[in-house]
Amino acid sequence: MPVIEVRDLVTHYLTAQGSVDAVSGLNFTVEKGQTFGLAGESGCGKTTAALSIMGLLPSNGRIMGGQIIIDGEDLLQKTEAELKKIRWSKVSIVFQGAMNALNPVLNVGEQILEVILEKEDVTKSEALDRVRELFRLVEIEPSRIIDYPHEFSGGMRQRVMIAMALANYPKLVIADEPITALDVIVQNQILELMKDLQRKLDLSQILITHDLSVIAETCDKVGIMYAGKLVEYGEAGPIFKTPLHPYTSALIGAYPSIVGEKKKLNFIPGSPPNLIDPPRGCRFHPRCPYTKEICSQEEPEYREEEPGHYAACHYVEELRDTLRLGD
């Protein structure tokens, strides 16, 4: 049984201008010990998908359909009280921007202690021992549990957030842009820490990022989102070697490589569509260099093009030999 299975998830935001189709028919699974990367430009629905899984959507967010299966149970059928028992104990999240996620008026030890005591029947002394052990796991001196968030660097605050996410021994950790705003050296340290913790604790992870280089280094499976929809999904190796959707190919081409000859980076013209009124047909067609009339008229079928490799494009067969890394 997968650690998590998301089936046909649909999430909207209700606004004064209309309903925003933020996530539309999302499907993926994460197996035990796997890291699944969810990638795409800002505004494509990645964070909304994470908040939907956690049951932490803002007040104007609505899950309109689908299933989120963890341990054989559909989280969308749970009451808020039941969801509170599942959060942090079965699935937890490392939020983007650790300084904003941590309470500035409580020391970091108290904040992790609160998570443990709320979920488990342990004494305060036992919970404090757990906090110290969590700090050792994320390579912070345990004596610093009495310090406040402003006394930590950005990278150290992110380690505190990781420790908090691990406080109740979850099976799955969602990391939403965990290295944004950190310098390159600290980014690498955080990614190495997360990989090491995954091995030690037999964790599964969902890594949300716009940085495909991070996905390539850390993830077993990849989902590429565009305008609320999953346009490509499968094992990381085949997707990076032979992408089957023009958007995936364009994203890969927009990142520099230290391998091969130097050349000008590609860019994707335009910007993602307004999801109050998304384009008819393929949502990527206004920006796609391969677009034809059918692309603006009919939505492409999301289907398995190769074993375990899914894509939603009218011209996969025609593009199979041209949509390759470096073209």
CORTA-V288194 format. One record per residue. N is the residue number from 1. SS is DSSP state (H for helix, E for strand, - for the rest). OMEGA is omega in whole degrees, -180 to 180 (NA if undefined). D_LAST is the distance of its C-alpha to the last C-alpha in whole Angstrom. Layout:
n=[N | N]
ss=[SS | SS]
omega=[OMEGA | OMEGA]
d_last=[D_LAST | D_LAST]
This chain:
n=[1 | 2 | 3 | 4 | 5 | 6 | 7 | 8 | 9 | 10 | 11 | 12 | 13 | 14 | 15 | 16 | 17 | 18 | 19 | 20 | 21 | 22 | 23 | 24 | 25 | 26 | 27 | 28 | 29 | 30 | 31 | 32 | 33 | 34 | 35 | 36 | 37 | 38 | 39 | 40 | 41 | 42 | 43 | 44 | 45 | 46 | 47 | 48 | 49 | 50 | 51 | 52 | 53 | 54 | 55 | 56 | 57 | 58 | 59 | 60 | 61 | 62 | 63 | 64 | 65 | 66 | 67 | 68 | 69 | 70 | 71 | 72 | 73 | 74 | 75 | 76 | 77 | 78 | 79 | 80 | 81 | 82 | 83 | 84 | 85 | 86 | 87 | 88 | 89 | 90 | 91 | 92 | 93 | 94 | 95 | 96 | 97 | 98 | 99 | 100 | 101 | 102 | 103 | 104 | 105 | 106 | 107 | 108 | 109 | 110 | 111 | 112 | 113 | 114 | 115 | 116 | 117 | 118 | 119 | 120 | 121 | 122 | 123 | 124 | 125 | 126 | 127 | 128 | 129 | 130 | 131 | 132 | 133 | 134 | 135 | 136 | 137 | 138 | 139 | 140 | 141 | 142 | 143 | 144 | 145 | 146 | 147 | 148 | 149 | 150 | 151 | 152 | 153 | 154 | 155 | 156 | 157 | 158 | 159 | 160 | 161 | 162 | 163 | 164 | 165 | 166 | 167 | 168 | 169 | 170 | 171 | 172 | 173 | 174 | 175 | 176 | 177 | 178 | 179 | 180 | 181 | 182 | 183 | 184 | 185 | 186 | 187 | 188 | 189 | 190 | 191 | 192 | 193 | 194 | 195 | 196 | 197 | 198 | 199 | 200 | 201 | 202 | 203 | 204 | 205 | 206 | 207 | 208 | 209 | 210 | 211 | 212 | 213 | 214 | 215 | 216 | 217 | 218 | 219 | 220 | 221 | 222 | 223 | 224 | 225 | 226 | 227 | 228 | 229 | 230 | 231 | 232 | 233 | 234 | 235 | 236 | 237 | 238 | 239 | 240 | 241 | 242 | 243 | 244 | 245 | 246 | 247 | 248 | 249 | 250 | 251 | 252 | 253 | 254 | 255 | 256 | 257 | 258 | 259 | 260 | 261 | 262 | 263 | 264 | 265 | 266 | 267 | 268 | 269 | 270 | 271 | 272 | 273 | 274 | 275 | 276 | 277 | 278 | 279 | 280 | 281 | 282 | 283 | 284 | 285 | 286 | 287 | 288 | 289 | 290 | 291 | 292 | 293 | 294 | 295 | 296 | 297 | 298 | 299 | 300 | 301 | 302 | 303 | 304 | 305 | 306 | 307 | 308 | 309 | 310 | 311 | 312 | 313 | 314 | 315 | 316 | 317 | 318 | 319 | 320 | 321 | 322 | 323 | 324 | 325 | 326 | 327]
ss=[- | - | - | E | E | E | E | E | E | E | E | E | E | E | E | - | - | E | E | E | E | E | E | E | E | E | E | E | E | E | - | - | - | - | E | E | E | E | E | - | - | - | - | - | - | H | H | H | H | H | H | H | H | H | - | - | - | - | - | - | E | E | E | E | E | E | E | E | E | E | - | - | E | E | H | H | H | - | - | H | H | H | H | H | H | H | E | - | - | - | E | E | E | E | - | - | - | H | H | H | H | - | - | - | - | - | E | H | H | H | H | H | H | H | H | H | H | H | H | - | - | - | - | H | H | H | H | H | H | H | H | H | H | H | H | H | H | - | - | - | - | H | H | H | H | H | - | E | H | H | H | - | - | H | H | H | H | H | H | H | H | H | H | H | H | - | - | - | - | - | - | E | E | E | E | E | - | - | - | - | - | - | - | H | H | H | H | H | H | H | H | H | H | H | H | H | H | H | H | H | H | - | - | E | E | E | E | E | E | - | - | H | H | H | H | H | H | H | - | - | E | E | E | E | E | E | - | - | E | E | E | E | E | E | E | H | H | H | H | H | H | - | - | - | - | H | H | H | H | H | H | H | H | - | - | - | - | - | - | - | - | - | - | - | - | - | - | - | - | - | - | - | - | - | - | - | - | - | - | - | - | - | - | - | H | H | H | - | - | - | - | - | H | H | H | H | - | - | - | - | - | E | E | E | E | E | - | - | E | E | E | E | - | - | - | H | H | H | H | - | - | - | - | - | - | - | -]
omega=[177 | 175 | 175 | 174 | 178 | -176 | 172 | -178 | 178 | -180 | 178 | 168 | 178 | -179 | 179 | -179 | -179 | -179 | 180 | -178 | -168 | 176 | -172 | 175 | -178 | 178 | 170 | 174 | 174 | 180 | 179 | 178 | -179 | 167 | 179 | 180 | 177 | -170 | 178 | 180 | 175 | 179 | -177 | 176 | -175 | -179 | 177 | 176 | 179 | 180 | 176 | 179 | -177 | -175 | -175 | 179 | 174 | -171 | -180 | 178 | -180 | 171 | -172 | -180 | 177 | 179 | 172 | -172 | 173 | -178 | 177 | -178 | 179 | -178 | -178 | 177 | -177 | 172 | 178 | 178 | 179 | 179 | 180 | 179 | -177 | 180 | 179 | 180 | 176 | 178 | 180 | -176 | 171 | -175 | 172 | 178 | -174 | -178 | 179 | -178 | -179 | 179 | -174 | -176 | 175 | 175 | -171 | 178 | 178 | -177 | 177 | 178 | -180 | 180 | -178 | -176 | 180 | -172 | -170 | 179 | 180 | 177 | 178 | 179 | 178 | 179 | 177 | 176 | 178 | 180 | 179 | 179 | 177 | 177 | 177 | 180 | -177 | 172 | 171 | 178 | -176 | 180 | -176 | 177 | -180 | -178 | -179 | -176 | -177 | -180 | 180 | 172 | 179 | 180 | 179 | 177 | 178 | 175 | 176 | 179 | 177 | 177 | 179 | 180 | -178 | -169 | -176 | 176 | 180 | 175 | -174 | 175 | 174 | 178 | -177 | -179 | -171 | -177 | 177 | 176 | 175 | 178 | -170 | -178 | 180 | 176 | -179 | 179 | -180 | 179 | 178 | 178 | -178 | 178 | 180 | 178 | 178 | 179 | -176 | -171 | 180 | -178 | 164 | -177 | 166 | -179 | 180 | -178 | 172 | -174 | -178 | 178 | 176 | 178 | -177 | -177 | -166 | -167 | 175 | 179 | -176 | 169 | 178 | -179 | 173 | 176 | 175 | -177 | 173 | -177 | 177 | -174 | 176 | 177 | -174 | -177 | 180 | -179 | 180 | 179 | -177 | 177 | -176 | 176 | -178 | 180 | 177 | 180 | -180 | 178 | 180 | -180 | -179 | -179 | 180 | 177 | 177 | 180 | 176 | -176 | 177 | 178 | -179 | 180 | 175 | 171 | 180 | -180 | 177 | -179 | 179 | -175 | 172 | -175 | 167 | 179 | -176 | -180 | 174 | 180 | 177 | -177 | -179 | -169 | 179 | -178 | -172 | 179 | -177 | -171 | 175 | -172 | -177 | -177 | 179 | -177 | -173 | 175 | -179 | 178 | 174 | -172 | 179 | -178 | 176 | -178 | 179 | -176 | -175 | 176 | 178 | -179 | 180 | -170 | 179 | -178 | -179 | -176 | -174 | -177 | -178 | 179 | -179 | -180 | 178 | 178 | NA]
d_last=[39 | 36 | 36 | 35 | 34 | 33 | 34 | 33 | 33 | 34 | 35 | 36 | 38 | 41 | 41 | 43 | 40 | 40 | 38 | 35 | 33 | 31 | 30 | 30 | 30 | 29 | 29 | 28 | 30 | 31 | 32 | 35 | 33 | 30 | 28 | 26 | 23 | 23 | 21 | 20 | 21 | 24 | 27 | 25 | 28 | 27 | 30 | 32 | 31 | 33 | 36 | 36 | 36 | 39 | 41 | 41 | 39 | 41 | 44 | 42 | 40 | 40 | 39 | 39 | 39 | 37 | 38 | 37 | 39 | 40 | 42 | 43 | 44 | 42 | 42 | 43 | 46 | 47 | 50 | 49 | 52 | 50 | 46 | 48 | 49 | 45 | 44 | 43 | 45 | 42 | 39 | 39 | 37 | 36 | 35 | 33 | 35 | 38 | 40 | 41 | 41 | 44 | 47 | 48 | 52 | 52 | 51 | 48 | 50 | 52 | 49 | 48 | 52 | 52 | 49 | 51 | 54 | 53 | 52 | 54 | 57 | 58 | 60 | 59 | 59 | 57 | 54 | 55 | 54 | 51 | 50 | 50 | 49 | 46 | 46 | 46 | 43 | 41 | 42 | 44 | 48 | 50 | 53 | 50 | 51 | 53 | 51 | 49 | 46 | 46 | 47 | 44 | 41 | 38 | 36 | 40 | 40 | 37 | 39 | 42 | 40 | 38 | 42 | 43 | 40 | 42 | 45 | 46 | 44 | 42 | 39 | 36 | 35 | 33 | 31 | 30 | 28 | 30 | 29 | 29 | 31 | 31 | 30 | 27 | 30 | 32 | 29 | 28 | 32 | 32 | 29 | 31 | 34 | 33 | 31 | 35 | 37 | 35 | 36 | 39 | 40 | 38 | 36 | 33 | 31 | 29 | 27 | 26 | 24 | 21 | 20 | 17 | 17 | 21 | 20 | 18 | 21 | 24 | 23 | 24 | 23 | 21 | 21 | 19 | 21 | 21 | 24 | 26 | 25 | 23 | 20 | 18 | 20 | 21 | 21 | 19 | 17 | 16 | 14 | 12 | 11 | 10 | 11 | 13 | 13 | 11 | 13 | 12 | 9 | 10 | 12 | 10 | 8 | 11 | 13 | 13 | 13 | 16 | 14 | 12 | 12 | 13 | 11 | 12 | 11 | 10 | 13 | 14 | 17 | 20 | 22 | 23 | 26 | 29 | 30 | 34 | 32 | 29 | 27 | 28 | 26 | 22 | 23 | 19 | 19 | 21 | 17 | 15 | 13 | 14 | 17 | 20 | 24 | 24 | 22 | 25 | 28 | 27 | 26 | 23 | 25 | 24 | 24 | 23 | 20 | 21 | 24 | 24 | 20 | 21 | 19 | 20 | 18 | 20 | 17 | 16 | 16 | 15 | 11 | 12 | 10 | 7 | 7 | 6 | 6 | 4 | 0]
